[in-house]
Amino acid sequence: MKHTFAIYAILILTALTSSCEKVIDIRVNDEVGRLVIEGVINNTTTEQEIKLSRNAAFSDNNNYPTVTGATVIVRDQKQKEYLFLETEPGTYKAQQFTGIPGEIYTMDVQIDQTRYQARSQMPQIVTLDSISIEKPKFGDEEKRNIKVYYKDPADQVNQYRFIVFLNNKQLKDVYATNDDFNNGNEISFTLRPDDVDIFPGDQIRVEMSCIDKTIYNYWYSLMQQSANSGVTPSNPPTNITPSTLGYFSAHTLSSKSIQVD
């Protein structure tokens, strides 16, 4: 069966929940109405968020039915419970809850008679040292790329995700990488935004997330498909049981900003 697949980057990081617009969309024609769970625990805020919705047909113009009335709980390794209350339809938040690197968190979502669970371990913090703007060596002279710099720890296995904001608007591009071939090195990694122009005076912010292996597989799958690399469109691998769309991620955050010269 032929699938129609559209991918956009996600606006789910709890530290950036000022907008309700949903810009990640995984819509497959024969799976309309499936549950989508977008859950994040981070180490930088005291408010965490989990969103529940249903995926929609491609023609529904970014209208996603929300899932209300669910029971949403996250537990740490000591079985301490954090209750997520529904603050608006489909959006569940826990207050006074900041993630701790190294901790394993378990999400428990009860919807009617079905219980969904996922686990994610928050990696240790890796700091984004700096970012810069560069012109490509070949191609459009007006095109600009973004380069990020950080030191990968030699004593850890690390996976990263990068999110780019242009003038405070999140770009759609998906970036994920790991340290399989550069463990312990000083890293410079180039981000090449697609379908946008960057001009002098623009403000760029990059957020680097340290993510666990299962979440890396999720974002890497999306990145491969969005790069038109010949990969057959499919649902990215989820860490949620029973299997549904979305993910639950406990990750650390580091960010840098720059103004384009």
C-alpha positions in Angstrom: 0.0 0.0 0.0 1.3 3.3 -1.0 1.9 5.7 1.9 2.0 9.4 2.1 4.5 10.5 4.6 5.2 14.1 5.8 7.8 15.0 8.3 8.3 18.2 10.2 10.4 19.0 13.3 8.9 18.9 16.7 7.8 21.7 19.1 7.6 19.6 22.2 10.5 20.6 24.4 9.0 21.8 27.6 11.2 24.8 27.9 9.7 26.1 24.7 6.0 25.4 25.1 4.8 29.0 24.5 3.3 27.8 21.1 0.7 25.2 20.7 1.4 24.7 17.0 2.3 21.1 16.1 5.1 20.9 13.6 6.0 17.2 13.7 3.6 15.2 11.7 3.7 11.5 10.9 0.7 10.8 8.8 0.2 7.5 7.0 -3.0 7.0 5.0 -4.1 3.7 6.5 -3.3 4.7 10.1 -5.5 7.8 10.6 -6.7 8.1 14.2 -3.8 6.4 15.9 -2.6 7.7 19.2 0.4 10.0 19.2 2.3 10.5 22.5 4.9 13.2 22.7 6.6 13.1 26.1 9.7 15.0 27.3 11.5 15.2 30.6 14.4 17.6 30.7 17.0 18.9 33.2 16.5 22.6 32.8 12.9 23.4 33.7 10.6 22.7 36.7 7.6 22.0 34.4 7.4 18.9 32.2 4.9 18.2 29.5 3.3 15.2 27.7 1.0 15.7 24.8 -1.7 13.2 23.6 -3.4 13.4 20.2 -4.6 11.4 17.2 -2.8 11.5 13.9 -4.8 13.0 11.1 -5.2 12.7 7.3 -2.8 14.6 5.2 -5.6 17.0 4.0 -6.6 18.0 7.6 -4.3 21.1 7.5 -2.5 20.6 10.8 -5.7 19.8 12.8 -5.0 17.1 15.3 -7.7 15.7 17.6 -6.6 15.9 21.2 -6.9 13.1 23.6 -8.5 14.2 26.9 -9.3 12.6 30.2 -6.2 10.4 30.3 -4.3 9.5 33.5 -0.6 10.4 33.0 2.1 9.5 35.5 5.9 9.5 35.4 7.9 7.5 38.0 11.6 7.7 38.8 13.8 4.8 39.9 12.7 5.2 43.5 9.0 4.9 42.3 8.3 8.5 43.2 5.3 9.5 41.2 4.8 12.8 39.3 1.2 13.3 38.3 0.6 15.2 35.0 -2.6 17.2 35.1 -4.5 18.2 31.9 -3.9 22.0 31.6 -5.6 22.2 28.2 -7.1 19.6 25.9 -4.5 17.0 25.2 -1.7 18.7 27.1 -0.6 17.3 30.5 1.9 19.0 32.8 3.7 18.2 36.0 5.0 21.1 38.2 8.1 21.2 40.4 9.7 18.4 38.5 13.2 18.7 37.0 14.9 15.7 35.4 18.2 14.3 36.9 20.9 13.1 34.6 21.4 9.3 35.0 17.9 8.7 36.3 15.6 6.3 34.5 12.0 7.5 34.1 9.0 5.5 33.3 5.9 7.0 31.7 2.5 5.5 32.3 -0.5 6.7 30.3 -4.0 5.2 30.9 -6.6 5.9 28.2 -9.9 4.1 28.7 -8.9 0.5 29.1 -5.5 0.7 27.5 -2.2 1.4 29.3 0.8 2.7 27.5 4.3 2.6 29.0 7.8 3.8 28.1 11.2 4.1 29.7 14.0 6.5 29.1 17.3 7.2 30.9 18.5 10.8 31.0 22.1 10.9 29.8 24.8 12.9 31.5 25.1 16.5 30.4 27.4 17.5 27.5 27.7 21.2 27.0 27.4 22.9 23.6 30.5 25.0 23.6 29.7 27.4 20.7 28.1 27.9 17.3 29.1 29.8 14.2 27.7 30.7 10.8 29.5 29.6 7.6 29.0 29.9 3.9 29.2 26.6 2.0 32.4 26.1 0.0 30.3 25.3 -3.1 26.9 26.4 -4.3 24.8 29.4 -3.5 27.0 32.1 -2.0 24.0 33.5 -0.1 23.3 30.2 1.5 24.5 29.9 5.1 25.0 26.8 7.3 25.3 26.6 11.1 28.2 24.8 12.7 28.1 23.6 16.3 31.1 22.8 18.5 31.3 20.5 21.6 33.6 18.1 23.4 32.4 14.5 23.3 33.2 12.6 26.5 35.6 9.7 26.0 34.1 7.6 28.9 30.5 7.6 27.6 28.5 6.5 24.7 26.7 9.6 23.5 23.8 10.4 21.1 22.7 13.9 20.2 19.8 15.8 18.7 20.0 19.4 17.5 17.1 21.9 17.1 17.6 25.2 15.2 15.6 28.3 15.9 15.6 31.2 13.4 14.4 34.4 14.9 12.7 32.4 17.7 10.9 30.1 15.2 11.8 26.4 15.2 13.0 25.1 11.8 11.6 21.8 10.5 14.9 20.1 9.9 15.8 17.0 11.9 19.4 16.5 13.1 20.7 13.5 15.0 24.2 12.1 15.4 26.3 9.9 17.7 29.9 9.3 18.7 30.5 6.0 17.0 33.4 7.4 15.0 34.6 10.3 17.1 34.3 9.3 20.7 36.2 11.6 23.0 37.0 14.1 20.2 36.5 17.8 19.9 33.5 17.9 17.5 32.4 20.4 14.9 29.1 19.4 13.3 27.5 21.2 10.4 23.7 21.8 10.3 22.3 22.6 6.9 18.9 24.2 7.1 16.6 23.3 4.3 14.0 25.7 2.6 15.0 28.7 4.6 17.3 31.7 4.0 19.5 33.1 6.7 20.4 36.8 6.4 22.6 39.2 8.3 20.9 40.4 11.5 19.0 37.1 11.9 19.1 35.5 15.3 20.1 31.8 15.5 19.6 29.6 18.5 20.7 26.0 18.6 19.6 23.5 21.3 21.6 20.3 21.8 19.9 17.4 23.5 21.8 14.4 24.9 19.4 11.5 24.2 19.4 7.8 24.9 19.8 5.1 22.3 16.2 4.4 21.7 15.4 8.1 21.2 18.4 8.5 18.9 17.0 5.7 16.7 13.7 7.6 16.5 15.2 10.9 15.4 17.8 9.2 13.2 15.0 7.4 11.4 13.1 10.7 10.8 16.3 12.4 9.6 17.0 9.6 7.1 13.5 9.8 5.7 13.4 13.6 5.6 16.8 13.6 3.7 15.2 11.9 0.7 18.0 9.2 1.0 15.9 6.5 -0.7 14.7 5.1 2.6 11.1 3.8 2.4 8.8 6.0 4.5 7.7 4.2 7.7 6.8 5.0 11.2 9.9 5.8 13.2 10.8 3.2 15.9 9.0 4.0 19.2 9.9 3.2 22.8 6.2 3.1 23.8 4.4 -0.2 24.6 2.0 -1.2 23.1 3.4 0.3 19.9 1.9 3.6 18.9 3.2 6.8 17.3 5.5 9.1 19.1 8.1 8.8 21.9 9.0 9.4 25.5 12.4 11.1 26.0 14.3 12.0 29.1 17.2 14.2 28.0 19.6 17.0 28.9 19.7 20.4 27.2 22.3 22.9 26.3 21.9 25.9 24.0 23.8 28.7 22.3 22.7 31.8 20.4 24.4 34.0 17.8 23.5 36.9 15.5 24.3 36.5 11.9 26.9 39.0 10.6 
